[in-house]
Amino acid sequence: MALLGPKEQEIVRERLSGLTRDVEMVLFTDSSTLIAPGKEPCMYCKETKQLLEELKALSDKLHLVVYDLATPEGREMAKAYKVEAAPPLILREKGSEALNIRYRGIPAGYEFASLLEDLEMLGRDGHGLPENVVQELQNLPEEVVLQVFVTPTCPYCPQAVRTAHRLAYASPKVWGEMIEANEFPELAGRYHIHGVPDTIINHGKERVLGAQPLSQFLQAIKKAVGVKA
């Protein structure tokens, strides 16, 4: 059974029809049933793969590459792509080697909107950030990791994901990752996630609670890396 109904397919096809650049979607799944300490099961690997295959069928500008962590090739590619556990999705312009726009977990519910906006950003619109903001990001003294914890039922989460991914698209120094809290409870517990969206910066040095404006994210980023605001 299709995840996108006929009406949804029509709407998505129309949105994707405006893409002018090719976009690559790189997905890591895990078909292994092995249970090991510290290894969380891939709850929605199958559904995530199906969703991306349905999207790919709606636009010739979308390209899907799938690796399975249960295979030697998949594990080797995971090292190259800095992937820890399935199902991570990496988005980038086709031909790019960028790894810093990511989803960890299925982009379902409200997060499907984040996925569509990212595809439009990469395939047509660009990040849309002012040049002075891009310059500030380029001048950061170290890499910044933004982990945006979300749930599919949170209507405010896509705004935070969108901000993190725009910043990542604007600068290779920024990594923006959506994390579905229900799929990764151990990680959510590590950072004491009690509400979403909650953006953890540089593994806990700073955090941004809620769908805050860009200025709030920039302020927290600077504080995390020791730059005076």
C-alpha positions in Angstrom: 0.0 0.0 0.0 1.3 3.4 -1.0 2.2 5.9 1.8 1.2 8.8 -0.3 -2.4 8.7 -1.6 -3.4 10.0 -5.1 -4.2 13.5 -3.8 -1.0 13.8 -1.9 1.0 12.5 -4.9 -0.6 15.2 -7.1 0.3 18.0 -4.6 3.9 16.8 -4.1 4.4 16.3 -7.9 3.3 19.9 -8.4 5.7 21.2 -5.8 8.6 19.1 -7.1 7.9 20.2 -10.7 9.7 23.5 -10.0 13.1 21.9 -9.2 15.9 23.0 -11.4 18.8 21.2 -9.8 19.2 17.4 -9.2 19.0 16.3 -5.6 20.5 13.1 -4.2 18.9 11.3 -1.3 21.3 8.9 0.4 19.5 6.5 2.8 21.1 3.9 5.2 18.8 1.1 6.3 19.5 -2.0 8.4 17.9 -5.3 7.5 19.7 -7.1 10.3 17.6 -8.6 13.1 20.6 -8.9 15.4 20.0 -7.5 18.9 23.1 -6.1 20.6 23.8 -3.8 23.6 23.5 -0.2 22.6 22.0 -1.1 19.2 18.4 0.3 18.8 16.2 -1.5 16.3 15.5 0.3 13.0 11.8 0.9 13.6 10.9 2.5 10.3 13.6 1.5 7.8 11.2 -0.1 5.5 8.7 2.7 5.6 11.4 5.4 5.2 12.7 3.6 2.1 9.2 3.3 0.6 8.5 7.0 1.2 11.6 8.0 -0.6 11.0 5.7 -3.5 7.5 7.2 -3.8 9.0 10.7 -3.8 11.6 9.7 -6.4 8.9 8.5 -8.7 7.3 11.9 -8.7 10.3 13.9 -10.1 13.1 13.1 -12.4 15.2 15.6 -10.4 15.3 13.2 -7.4 17.9 10.4 -7.1 17.9 7.8 -4.4 20.9 5.8 -3.2 20.3 3.1 -0.5 22.9 1.3 1.6 22.2 -1.5 4.0 24.2 -1.5 7.3 23.8 -5.3 7.4 26.1 -5.7 4.4 29.9 -5.2 4.3 29.4 -2.5 1.6 26.9 -0.7 3.8 29.1 -0.7 6.8 32.0 0.6 4.7 29.9 3.4 3.3 28.6 4.2 6.7 32.2 5.0 7.8 32.7 7.3 4.8 29.4 9.0 5.4 29.9 9.3 9.2 26.7 7.3 9.9 26.2 5.6 13.2 22.8 3.9 13.1 19.9 3.5 10.7 17.8 5.0 9.3 19.8 8.2 8.5 19.0 10.2 5.4 21.5 12.6 3.8 20.3 15.2 1.3 22.6 17.1 -1.0 22.8 18.4 -4.6 23.7 15.6 -6.9 27.4 15.7 -7.5 28.1 17.3 -4.2 30.1 15.5 -1.4 28.3 17.3 1.4 27.2 15.2 4.3 25.8 17.8 6.7 22.0 17.9 6.0 20.6 14.9 7.7 17.5 13.2 9.1 17.8 10.5 11.7 14.5 8.8 11.7 11.5 8.8 9.3 10.4 12.3 8.1 6.8 11.5 8.7 3.8 13.6 10.0 4.8 17.3 10.2 8.4 16.4 9.3 7.3 15.4 5.8 6.9 19.2 5.3 10.6 19.6 6.4 11.6 17.1 3.8 9.7 18.8 1.0 11.1 22.2 1.9 14.7 20.8 2.0 14.2 19.3 -1.5 13.0 22.7 -2.8 15.9 24.4 -1.0 18.5 22.1 -2.6 16.8 21.8 -5.9 15.7 25.4 -6.5 15.5 28.0 -3.8 18.9 28.0 -2.0 19.3 28.7 1.7 18.1 32.3 1.5 20.3 33.6 4.3 21.8 37.1 4.2 25.4 37.3 3.2 26.5 38.6 6.6 25.0 35.5 8.2 26.9 33.3 5.8 30.1 35.1 6.6 29.6 34.7 10.3 29.2 31.0 9.8 32.3 30.8 7.7 34.2 32.6 10.4 33.3 30.1 13.1 36.5 28.8 14.8 35.2 25.2 14.9 32.5 22.9 13.5 29.0 23.2 14.9 26.6 20.3 15.2 22.8 21.1 15.5 20.7 18.1 16.6 17.0 19.0 16.4 14.9 16.6 18.3 11.3 16.3 17.0 8.2 14.1 16.9 5.9 13.6 13.9 3.0 15.2 15.7 4.8 18.5 16.6 3.6 21.4 14.3 6.4 23.7 15.4 9.3 21.3 14.8 9.6 21.8 11.0 10.6 25.5 11.6 13.5 24.4 13.8 14.6 21.7 11.4 14.3 24.2 8.5 16.6 26.7 10.3 19.2 24.0 11.1 19.2 22.7 7.5 19.4 26.2 6.0 22.4 27.0 8.2 24.0 23.7 7.2 23.4 24.3 3.5 25.0 27.8 3.9 28.2 26.5 5.5 30.1 23.2 5.6 31.1 24.1 9.1 27.5 23.5 10.3 25.9 20.0 10.6 22.1 20.1 10.8 20.3 16.9 11.8 16.7 16.1 12.5 16.3 13.4 15.2 13.0 11.7 15.7 12.9 11.4 19.5 10.6 8.4 19.6 12.9 6.3 17.4 16.0 7.2 19.3 14.9 7.2 23.0 18.4 6.5 24.3 19.8 9.6 22.6 16.8 11.7 23.6 17.3 10.5 27.2 21.0 11.5 27.1 20.1 15.1 26.5 17.0 15.1 28.7 14.6 15.9 25.9 11.2 16.6 27.5 9.6 18.7 24.8 10.1 19.4 21.1 11.6 21.0 19.2 14.7 21.0 21.2 18.0 21.7 19.4 21.2 20.4 21.1 24.3 22.3 20.0 27.7 20.7 20.0 26.5 17.7 22.1 25.1 19.7 24.9 27.2 22.9 25.1 24.1 24.9 24.3 20.5 24.3 23.4 17.6 26.1 21.8 14.2 25.2 23.1 11.2 25.7 20.8 10.9 27.1 17.3 13.0 30.2 17.8 14.0 32.8 15.2 17.3 32.6 13.3 18.9 35.2 15.5 18.4 32.9 18.6 20.1 30.0 16.8 23.0 32.2 15.8 23.4 33.5 19.3 23.5 30.0 20.8 25.9 28.8 18.1 28.4 31.6 18.9 28.1 30.9 22.6 28.8 27.2 22.1 32.0 27.9 20.2 33.2 30.8 22.4 32.5 33.7 20.0 31.2 36.9 21.5 27.7 37.8 20.2 
